[in-house]
Amino acid sequence: MNQMLNQCPVCNSELIVTRLFCLQCNTTIEGHFHPEANPFAPLSSEQMQFLLTYIRCEGRFNRMEEELGLSYPTLRNRFNEILRALGFEPGREEVPARLTAEDRMRILDELAEGLISSDEAQLRILGKKEEAAEK
């Protein structure tokens, strides 16, 4: 069976369903039906297969590397393409600033001197300054 089209191949307008057919009893129902919104509709069949593999491998690229025989950068690029196709921008989450070795030593010195708690030191090392300031 062919995959249902969402856009007219001639003018790119939205298509609606006008006929439903039951394979079991040969019943036909006609009317104007809007299919349920499918957030994965923009994905190609290859992208859907990749996403299913990602789910089956529990999101672990190392398992996908073995199964698909692809390198981590290739897997990451394909995953980012899927994110973009779904309307997300990869890497938009704010990445904590990386601490220098000097910054880490300063935090550990403050911890050793009792100026900060171990919880605060951990938050600062992880780059969660706002949470550390609240404590």
PyMOL commands that set and color helices and strands:
alter all, ss='L'
color gray80, all
select helices_A, chain A and resi 45-56+61-68+72-85+101-112+118-125+129-134
alter helices_A, ss='H'
color red, helices_A
select strands_A, chain A and resi 17-21+28-33
alter strands_A, ss='S'
color yellow, strands_A
deselect
rebuild
show_as cartoon
